[in-house]
Amino acid sequence: MQIVETSNEGLKRAYALTIAANDIAALVEGEVKKITPQVRMPGFRPGKVPANLVRKMHGPALHQQALETSIRNAMDKLVAEKGLRPATQPDVSLADGYEEGKDAELTVALEVLPEITAPAIDGIKLERLIVEVSDAEVDEAVSRIAQGQKRYNDAPEGTVAADGDQLIIDFAGSIDGVAFDGGTAEDQPLELGSGRFIPGFEEQLVGVKAGDERTITVTFPADYPAENLAGKDAQFACKVKAVKQAADFVADDDFAKSLGLESIEQLRGLIKGQIEQENGGLTRTAMKRSLLDQLAAGHDFAVPPSMVEAEFAQIWQQLTSEAAKEEDPAAAMAEIEGEKDDYRKIAERRVRLGLLLSEIGQANGVQVTANEMEMLMRQAAQQYREQDRQRFIDYIRSDALAAAQLRAPLYEDKVVDFLFDKAEVTERSVTREELQAVIEADETGKPAEVKPAKAEKAAAPKKAAKKAKEEAPAEEAAPAEAEAKPAKKAPAKKKAAEEAPAAEAAPAEEAPAPKKKAAPKKKAADA
């Protein structure tokens, strides 16, 4: 095989490869000899079919197979002889006019990884910001769980229902006197003032007593999920079967047992552990930010443009998706469009940091073990249907680039942990608001304004969450219930986009090899 370098600019390379026709023919002949003993043909004993007939029957397919094998071998030889580390999948094209019996002339264009000297890792100084969990935080979290697990007792006879009370009602809905599907329920619990039913429904039931019957009129929201009801006026004939009032909440063992736990101390311990885990995640994020900033400040080498484009495309897709969910999508898009160049610089920074961490990891023997990779594949496969999971795992095992992309985030975390262990780390106690301000600092390094943090709900333990779900009214039973809408997301901030190196774009432990089964642009069958 002949190799001629046709271009060498920065990280871009181009080559002209010539694969001799004799080499391709030799592969074809080898395959003919290999399959001849297995060929069956009327009039011939098994294994006695003449080679020329086998060649005539299977020649085109064998030649295509030999051509693709020759191209794969040629790419492997090119990478090995030139000492290339491809950054992305090489672009391989077969010259026009190729046909069997001719030399195969290929053009190869690719980008290579830059030569990076593994940086010295001595002298890195980091600060671990510690947030202690107070008893008051735990008490507040317990109270929030209690709010979601309210218990109600029958109100005294004749009690007039007010906001916060729970009604047990039967209702039957109709539009223009005609009942509609799903508009009827019996023994439906409804907390007045909760806003769970469509606007106007709960308000018209304030002041009722047990035994009352009332017909109310409401208008379904224009964006109601059921198109046949959206925007229409409906009447609901309601019968109040009971009025209940919330029981006083006591954080005791009985409350914990209602959640499936043994004691209130066990509940408090679970909540405290969860808050500590959340705070630990924020602490790690702040330390990682500082580490990456130090690495970025000391290194400024060229990175492959295609990797930057791939990373930018991922960032931009996320930004545009979030902008589309804003109340004013056009204004949100205009805002991020004005900062497009900044996000492209962020993509470049992330790729550079990914390459740098990869180099540090390789130089210091950091590895993702076979067991860890197996676990990664099986976890990732869970997002697919059960019958497709093994196919996904087989694909990852057969595709080096896909495997590298899956491995990259874990490999990055292991390199970061390695650097944490090598760094000189001091500790300082801070409030959660101060820690969040450090994380949200803008790209200039200026801390964000410290504002009181919004109360974050501590999730109930699994058993408690399960019980809450079991006790909640089913949506099917209350079609009038307003659909819960997720909170609008603001476009990702530039600093947040800088946090992680490019896991998908940057190689994890080694440069991705050319895809073994990538067909040339011009197939032999097309010649």
C-alpha positions as CSV (number, residue, x, y, z in Angstrom):
1,M,0.0,0.0,0.0
2,Q,1.2,3.5,-0.9
3,I,0.7,6.4,1.5
4,V,1.1,10.0,0.4
5,E,0.5,12.9,2.8
6,T,-1.4,15.6,0.9
7,S,-2.1,18.1,3.6
8,N,-0.7,18.9,7.1
9,E,-2.2,22.1,8.6
10,G,-2.5,22.5,12.3
11,L,-4.4,19.4,13.5
12,K,-5.8,18.6,10.1
13,R,-4.3,15.8,8.0
14,A,-5.1,14.5,4.5
15,Y,-3.6,11.4,2.8
16,A,-3.9,9.6,-0.5
17,L,-3.8,5.8,-0.2
18,T,-3.4,3.3,-2.9
19,I,-4.4,-0.3,-2.3
20,A,-3.0,-2.7,-5.0
21,A,-5.6,-4.7,-7.0
22,N,-3.5,-7.8,-6.3
23,D,-3.9,-7.4,-2.6
24,I,-7.7,-7.1,-2.9
25,A,-7.8,-10.1,-5.3
26,A,-5.7,-12.2,-2.8
27,L,-8.3,-11.5,-0.1
28,V,-11.1,-12.6,-2.5
29,E,-9.2,-15.8,-3.3
30,G,-8.7,-16.5,0.4
31,E,-12.4,-16.2,1.0
32,V,-13.2,-18.5,-2.0
33,K,-11.0,-21.2,-0.6
34,K,-12.5,-20.7,2.9
35,I,-16.1,-21.0,1.8
36,T,-15.8,-23.6,-1.0
37,P,-16.0,-26.7,1.3
38,Q,-19.3,-25.4,2.7
39,V,-21.0,-24.5,-0.6
40,R,-23.8,-26.8,-1.8
41,M,-24.8,-27.0,-5.4
42,P,-27.1,-29.5,-7.3
43,G,-25.0,-32.0,-9.3
44,F,-21.9,-31.7,-7.0
45,R,-21.0,-33.6,-3.9
46,P,-20.6,-31.5,-0.7
47,G,-17.3,-29.7,-0.8
48,K,-16.6,-30.5,-4.5
49,V,-18.1,-27.4,-6.1
50,P,-15.4,-26.0,-8.4
51,A,-13.8,-22.7,-7.2
52,N,-14.6,-20.9,-10.4
53,L,-18.3,-21.6,-9.9
54,V,-18.1,-20.4,-6.3
55,R,-16.4,-17.3,-7.5
56,K,-19.1,-16.8,-10.1
57,M,-21.9,-17.2,-7.6
58,H,-20.5,-15.1,-4.8
59,G,-17.9,-13.0,-6.5
60,P,-19.5,-9.6,-6.2
61,A,-20.3,-10.0,-2.5
62,L,-16.8,-11.4,-1.8
63,H,-15.2,-8.6,-3.6
64,Q,-17.1,-6.0,-1.7
65,Q,-16.2,-7.7,1.6
66,A,-12.5,-7.8,0.5
67,L,-12.6,-4.2,-0.4
68,E,-14.0,-3.1,2.9
69,T,-11.5,-5.3,4.7
70,S,-8.7,-3.8,2.7
71,I,-9.8,-0.3,3.6
72,R,-10.0,-1.1,7.3
73,N,-6.5,-2.6,7.2
74,A,-5.2,0.4,5.2
75,M,-6.6,2.8,7.9
76,D,-5.0,0.7,10.7
77,K,-1.7,0.8,8.8
78,L,-2.0,4.6,8.2
79,V,-2.7,5.3,11.9
80,A,0.2,3.0,13.0
81,E,2.8,4.2,10.5
82,K,2.2,7.9,10.9
83,G,1.6,7.7,14.7
84,L,-1.8,9.3,14.4
85,R,-4.3,9.8,17.2
86,P,-7.5,10.6,15.4
87,A,-9.7,13.0,17.2
88,T,-12.9,12.0,15.4
89,Q,-14.0,9.5,12.8
90,P,-11.8,9.9,9.6
91,D,-13.5,10.8,6.4
92,V,-12.6,8.1,3.9
93,S,-13.6,8.3,0.2
94,L,-13.1,5.8,-2.7
95,A,-12.2,7.5,-5.9
96,D,-14.8,7.6,-8.7
97,G,-14.4,5.0,-11.4
98,Y,-13.2,2.2,-9.2
99,E,-14.0,-1.3,-10.4
100,E,-12.8,-4.8,-9.7
101,G,-9.3,-5.5,-11.0
102,K,-8.1,-1.9,-10.5
103,D,-6.1,-0.4,-7.7
104,A,-8.3,1.2,-5.0
105,E,-7.4,4.9,-4.5
106,L,-8.6,6.5,-1.3
107,T,-8.6,10.0,0.1
108,V,-8.5,10.3,3.8
109,A,-9.2,13.5,5.8
110,L,-9.0,13.6,9.6
111,E,-8.2,15.7,12.6
112,V,-5.7,14.5,15.1
113,L,-5.4,15.1,18.8
114,P,-2.8,17.7,19.8
115,E,0.5,16.7,21.5
116,I,0.0,17.4,25.2
117,T,2.6,17.2,27.8
118,A,1.1,15.8,31.0
119,P,1.1,18.8,33.4
120,A,2.8,18.7,36.8
121,I,0.1,17.9,39.4
122,D,2.1,19.1,42.4
123,G,1.2,22.5,43.9
124,I,-2.6,22.3,43.3
125,K,-4.4,24.0,46.1
126,L,-8.1,23.5,46.7
127,E,-10.6,24.6,49.4
128,R,-13.3,22.2,50.5
129,L,-16.4,24.2,51.5
130,I,-18.3,22.4,54.2
131,V,-22.0,23.0,55.0
132,E,-23.1,21.5,58.3
133,V,-26.7,20.3,58.6
134,S,-28.6,21.9,61.5
135,D,-31.4,20.4,63.5
136,A,-33.6,23.3,62.2
137,E,-33.1,22.1,58.6
138,V,-34.1,18.6,59.6
139,D,-37.2,19.9,61.4
140,E,-38.2,22.0,58.4
141,A,-37.8,19.0,56.1
142,V,-39.9,16.8,58.4
143,S,-42.6,19.5,58.4
144,R,-42.6,19.6,54.6
145,I,-43.0,15.8,54.5
146,A,-45.9,16.1,57.0
147,Q,-47.5,18.7,54.7
148,G,-47.6,16.1,52.0
149,Q,-48.9,13.5,54.3
150,K,-51.8,15.4,56.0
151,R,-54.2,13.4,58.0
152,Y,-57.8,14.6,58.3
153,N,-60.4,14.0,61.0
154,D,-64.2,14.4,60.6
155,A,-65.2,17.9,61.4
156,P,-68.0,18.6,64.0
157,E,-71.5,18.4,62.5
158,G,-72.5,21.6,60.8
159,T,-68.9,22.8,60.1
160,V,-68.7,25.2,57.2
161,A,-65.8,24.2,54.9
162,A,-62.9,26.6,54.5
163,D,-59.6,26.6,52.7
164,G,-57.4,23.9,54.2
165,D,-60.3,21.6,54.9
166,Q,-60.9,18.4,53.0
167,L,-64.2,17.5,51.4
168,I,-65.3,14.0,50.4
169,I,-67.6,14.5,47.4
170,D,-69.5,12.8,44.6
171,F,-69.6,14.8,41.3
172,A,-71.0,14.4,37.8
173,G,-69.9,16.7,35.0
174,S,-71.8,17.7,31.9
175,I,-71.5,20.1,29.0
176,D,-74.7,21.5,27.6
177,G,-76.6,18.9,29.6
178,V,-74.6,16.0,28.2
179,A,-72.3,14.0,30.4
180,F,-68.7,13.5,29.2
181,D,-66.3,10.6,29.7
182,G,-64.3,10.8,32.9
183,G,-66.4,13.6,34.4
184,T,-67.9,11.5,37.2
185,A,-66.4,10.4,40.5
186,E,-67.5,9.1,43.9
187,D,-66.0,9.6,47.3
188,Q,-63.4,12.0,45.8
189,P,-61.2,13.7,48.4
190,L,-60.5,17.4,47.7
191,E,-58.5,19.8,49.8
192,L,-59.9,23.3,49.4
193,G,-57.3,25.8,48.3
194,S,-54.9,23.2,47.0
195,G,-55.4,24.3,43.4
196,R,-55.5,20.7,42.2
197,F,-58.8,21.1,40.4
198,I,-59.4,23.4,37.5
199,P,-59.7,27.1,38.3
200,G,-63.0,28.0,40.0
201,F,-63.9,24.5,41.1
202,E,-62.6,24.6,44.7
203,E,-63.6,28.2,45.3
204,Q,-67.3,27.5,44.6
205,L,-67.3,24.8,47.3
206,V,-66.0,27.0,50.1
207,G,-68.8,27.4,52.7
208,V,-70.5,24.0,52.1
209,K,-71.5,21.6,54.9
210,A,-71.8,17.9,54.9
211,G,-75.0,16.8,53.1
212,D,-75.1,19.9,50.9
213,E,-75.6,19.6,47.1
214,R,-74.3,22.3,44.8
215,T,-74.0,22.7,41.1
216,I,-71.0,24.7,40.0
217,T,-70.0,26.1,36.6
218,V,-66.4,26.2,35.5
219,T,-64.5,26.8,32.3
220,F,-61.8,24.3,31.3
221,P,-58.5,26.0,30.5
222,A,-57.7,26.6,26.8
223,D,-54.6,24.4,27.1
224,Y,-56.4,21.5,28.9
225,P,-55.0,18.2,27.8
226,A,-58.3,16.8,26.7
227,E,-59.0,18.6,23.5
228,N,-62.8,17.9,23.6
229,L,-63.0,19.8,26.9
230,A,-60.4,22.6,26.4
231,G,-62.0,26.0,26.6
232,K,-65.5,24.8,27.3
233,D,-68.0,25.6,30.1
234,A,-69.0,22.7,32.2
235,Q,-71.4,22.1,35.0
236,F,-70.6,19.8,37.9
237,A,-73.4,18.5,40.2
238,C,-71.6,18.0,43.5
239,K,-72.8,16.2,46.7
240,V,-70.8,16.9,49.8
241,K,-70.6,13.6,51.8
242,A,-68.2,14.8,54.5
243,V,-66.1,17.8,55.7
244,K,-62.8,16.9,57.4
245,Q,-60.2,19.1,59.1
246,A,-56.5,18.6,59.2
247,A,-55.2,16.9,62.3
248,D,-52.5,18.6,64.3
249,F,-49.1,17.4,63.2
250,V,-46.8,15.8,65.8
251,A,-43.4,14.6,64.8
252,D,-43.5,11.4,66.7
253,D,-42.9,7.7,66.2
254,D,-46.5,7.2,65.1
255,F,-46.0,9.7,62.2
256,A,-42.8,7.9,61.2
257,K,-44.6,4.5,61.3
258,S,-47.3,5.9,59.0
259,L,-44.5,6.4,56.5
260,G,-43.3,2.8,56.9
261,L,-40.4,3.6,59.2
262,E,-39.6,2.4,62.8
263,S,-39.2,5.7,64.6
264,I,-39.0,9.5,64.2
265,E,-35.2,9.3,64.8
266,Q,-34.9,6.9,61.8
267,L,-36.8,9.5,59.7
268,R,-34.7,12.3,60.9
269,G,-31.5,10.3,60.2
270,L,-32.6,9.5,56.7
271,I,-33.4,13.2,56.0
272,K,-30.1,14.4,57.5
273,G,-28.2,11.9,55.4
274,Q,-30.0,13.1,52.3
275,I,-29.3,16.7,53.0
276,E,-25.6,15.9,53.7
277,Q,-25.4,14.0,50.4
278,E,-26.9,17.1,48.6
279,N,-24.4,19.4,50.3
280,G,-21.6,17.0,49.5
281,G,-22.5,17.2,45.9
282,L,-22.4,21.0,46.0
283,T,-19.0,20.9,47.8
284,R,-17.6,18.6,45.1
285,T,-18.9,20.8,42.3
286,A,-17.2,23.9,43.9
287,M,-13.9,22.0,44.3
288,K,-14.1,20.7,40.7
289,R,-14.8,24.2,39.4
290,S,-11.7,25.5,41.2
291,L,-9.6,22.6,39.9
292,L,-10.7,23.0,36.3
293,D,-10.1,26.8,36.5
294,Q,-6.6,26.2,37.6
295,L,-6.0,23.6,34.8
296,A,-7.5,25.9,32.2
297,A,-5.4,28.9,33.3
298,G,-2.2,27.0,32.8
299,H,-2.8,25.4,29.4
300,D,-3.8,27.0,26.1
301,F,-3.2,24.5,23.2
302,A,-5.0,24.1,19.9
303,V,-8.0,21.7,19.9
304,P,-9.6,19.9,17.0
305,P,-12.3,22.1,15.4
306,S,-14.6,19.2,14.8
307,M,-14.6,18.3,18.5
308,V,-15.4,21.9,19.4
309,E,-18.2,21.9,16.9
310,A,-19.7,18.7,18.3
311,E,-19.5,20.0,21.8
312,F,-21.0,23.4,20.8
313,A,-23.8,21.6,19.0
314,Q,-24.6,19.8,22.2
315,I,-24.6,23.0,24.3
316,W,-26.6,24.9,21.8
317,Q,-29.2,22.1,21.5
318,Q,-29.7,22.3,25.3
319,L,-29.9,26.1,25.3
320,T,-32.5,26.2,22.5
321,S,-34.5,23.5,24.1
322,E,-34.7,25.4,27.4
323,A,-35.4,28.7,25.6
324,A,-38.4,27.1,23.9
325,K,-39.9,26.5,27.3
326,E,-39.7,30.1,28.4
327,E,-42.7,32.4,28.6
328,D,-41.2,34.4,25.8
329,P,-39.3,32.0,23.6
330,A,-38.4,34.6,21.1
331,A,-36.8,36.9,23.7
332,A,-35.0,33.9,25.3
333,M,-33.6,32.9,21.9
334,A,-32.5,36.5,21.2
335,E,-30.6,36.5,24.5
336,I,-28.6,33.4,23.8
337,E,-28.0,34.3,20.2
338,G,-26.2,37.4,21.5
339,E,-23.9,35.2,23.5
340,K,-23.3,32.6,20.8
341,D,-19.6,33.3,20.5
342,D,-19.2,33.0,24.3
343,Y,-20.8,29.5,24.2
344,R,-18.5,28.5,21.4
345,K,-15.5,29.5,23.6
346,I,-17.0,27.5,26.4
347,A,-17.2,24.5,24.1
348,E,-13.5,25.0,23.2
349,R,-12.6,25.2,26.9
350,R,-14.6,22.0,27.7
351,V,-12.8,20.1,24.9
352,R,-9.4,21.3,26.0
353,L,-10.1,20.3,29.6
354,G,-11.3,16.9,28.5
355,L,-8.1,16.3,26.6
356,L,-6.0,17.6,29.5
357,L,-7.8,15.3,32.0
358,S,-7.4,12.4,29.6
359,E,-3.6,13.1,29.3
360,I,-3.3,13.3,33.1
361,G,-5.2,10.1,33.6
362,Q,-3.1,8.2,31.0
363,A,0.1,9.5,32.5
364,N,-0.9,8.4,36.0
365,G,-2.5,5.0,35.2
366,V,-6.1,6.0,35.9
367,Q,-8.4,3.4,34.4
368,V,-12.0,2.3,34.1
369,T,-12.0,-1.4,35.0
370,A,-13.9,-4.0,33.0
371,N,-16.3,-4.5,35.8
372,E,-17.0,-0.7,35.9
373,M,-17.5,-0.6,32.2
374,E,-19.9,-3.6,32.4
375,M,-21.9,-1.8,35.0
376,L,-22.0,1.4,32.9
377,M,-23.3,-0.5,29.9
378,R,-26.0,-2.2,31.9
379,Q,-27.1,1.0,33.6
380,A,-27.3,2.8,30.3
381,A,-29.2,-0.1,28.7
382,Q,-32.0,0.5,31.3
383,Q,-33.3,3.4,29.2
384,Y,-34.3,1.0,26.4
385,R,-37.0,-1.6,26.2
386,E,-36.1,-4.9,27.8
387,Q,-35.9,-6.7,24.5
388,D,-33.5,-4.0,23.1
389,R,-31.1,-3.8,26.0
390,Q,-28.8,-6.7,24.9
391,R,-28.6,-5.1,21.4
392,F,-27.5,-1.9,23.0
393,I,-24.8,-3.6,25.1
394,D,-23.6,-5.5,22.0
395,Y,-23.4,-2.3,20.0
396,I,-21.3,-0.6,22.7
397,R,-18.9,-3.6,22.8
398,S,-18.5,-3.5,19.1
399,D,-18.0,0.2,18.6
400,A,-14.9,1.7,20.1
401,L,-16.1,5.3,19.8
402,A,-19.4,4.6,21.4
403,A,-17.7,2.8,24.2
404,A,-15.3,5.8,24.7
405,Q,-18.3,8.2,24.9
406,L,-20.0,6.0,27.5
407,R,-16.8,5.6,29.5
408,A,-15.8,9.3,29.4
409,P,-17.9,10.7,32.3
410,L,-16.8,8.0,34.7
411,Y,-13.2,8.3,33.6
412,E,-13.3,12.1,34.1
413,D,-14.6,11.6,37.6
414,K,-11.9,9.2,38.4
415,V,-9.2,11.6,37.2
416,V,-10.7,14.4,39.2
417,D,-10.8,12.3,42.3
418,F,-7.1,11.4,41.6
419,L,-6.2,15.1,41.5
420,F,-8.2,15.8,44.6
421,D,-6.1,13.2,46.4
422,K,-2.9,14.8,45.2
423,A,-4.0,18.4,45.9
424,E,-3.3,20.4,49.1
425,V,-6.9,20.7,50.5
426,T,-8.0,23.0,53.2
427,E,-11.5,23.1,54.7
428,R,-13.8,26.0,55.6
429,S,-17.3,26.0,57.0
430,V,-19.8,28.0,55.0
431,T,-23.6,28.4,54.7
432,R,-25.4,26.7,51.9
433,E,-26.2,30.2,50.4
434,E,-22.5,31.0,50.4
435,L,-21.6,27.7,48.8
436,Q,-24.3,28.2,46.1
437,A,-22.9,31.7,45.4
438,V,-19.4,30.2,44.8
439,I,-20.9,27.7,42.3
440,E,-22.9,30.4,40.6
441,A,-20.0,32.8,40.2
442,D,-19.9,34.3,36.8
443,E,-17.1,33.6,34.2
444,T,-15.0,36.5,35.5
445,G,-14.7,34.8,38.9
446,K,-16.8,37.4,40.6
447,P,-19.0,35.7,43.2
448,A,-22.7,36.0,42.6
449,E,-24.8,38.0,44.9
450,V,-25.7,35.9,48.0
451,K,-29.4,35.6,48.2
452,P,-31.5,33.6,50.7
453,A,-31.8,30.2,49.2
454,K,-35.3,29.0,48.3
455,A,-36.4,26.2,50.5
456,E,-35.7,22.9,48.8
457,K,-38.0,20.0,49.5
458,A,-36.3,17.0,51.0
459,A,-37.7,14.0,49.4
460,A,-39.4,11.5,51.6
461,P,-37.8,8.1,52.1
462,K,-39.0,5.6,49.4
463,K,-41.6,4.0,51.7
464,A,-43.0,7.4,52.5
465,A,-43.1,8.5,48.9
466,K,-44.8,5.2,48.0
467,K,-47.4,5.7,50.7
468,A,-48.0,9.3,49.6
469,K,-48.6,8.1,46.1
470,E,-51.0,5.4,47.3
471,E,-53.1,8.0,49.3
472,A,-53.2,10.6,46.5
473,P,-56.4,10.8,44.5
474,A,-56.0,9.1,41.1
475,E,-56.0,11.5,38.1
476,E,-58.3,9.2,36.3
477,A,-60.9,9.6,39.0
478,A,-60.7,13.4,38.8
479,P,-60.6,14.5,35.2
480,A,-61.4,18.1,36.2
481,E,-58.1,18.2,38.0
482,A,-55.6,20.7,36.5
483,E,-52.6,19.1,34.9
484,A,-49.5,19.8,36.9
485,K,-47.0,21.8,34.8
486,P,-43.2,21.7,35.4
487,A,-41.6,25.0,36.3
488,K,-40.1,26.9,33.4
489,K,-36.3,26.6,33.0
490,A,-34.1,29.5,32.3
491,P,-31.4,29.1,29.7
492,A,-28.3,27.5,31.1
493,K,-25.8,30.1,32.4
494,K,-22.4,30.4,30.8
495,K,-20.5,29.4,33.9
496,A,-22.7,26.4,34.4
497,A,-21.9,25.3,30.9
498,E,-18.2,25.5,31.7
499,E,-18.3,23.2,34.6
500,A,-17.8,19.9,32.9
501,P,-15.2,18.9,30.3
502,A,-16.6,17.6,27.1
503,A,-17.5,14.0,28.1
504,E,-18.8,13.0,24.7
505,A,-16.4,14.9,22.5
506,A,-13.2,14.3,24.4
507,P,-11.7,10.8,24.3
508,A,-11.7,9.1,27.7
509,E,-8.6,7.0,27.8
510,E,-7.5,6.8,24.2
511,A,-8.1,8.3,20.8
512,P,-11.2,6.8,19.1
513,A,-10.2,4.4,16.3
514,P,-11.8,4.7,12.9
515,K,-15.0,2.9,12.8
516,K,-14.2,-0.6,11.6
517,K,-17.4,-1.0,9.6
518,A,-17.6,2.5,8.1
519,A,-18.2,2.1,4.4
520,P,-16.4,4.4,1.9
521,K,-18.4,7.2,0.4
522,K,-18.2,5.5,-3.1
523,K,-18.9,1.8,-2.8
524,A,-17.5,-0.7,-5.2
525,A,-21.0,-1.8,-6.0
526,D,-21.8,1.7,-7.3
527,A,-18.8,1.7,-9.7
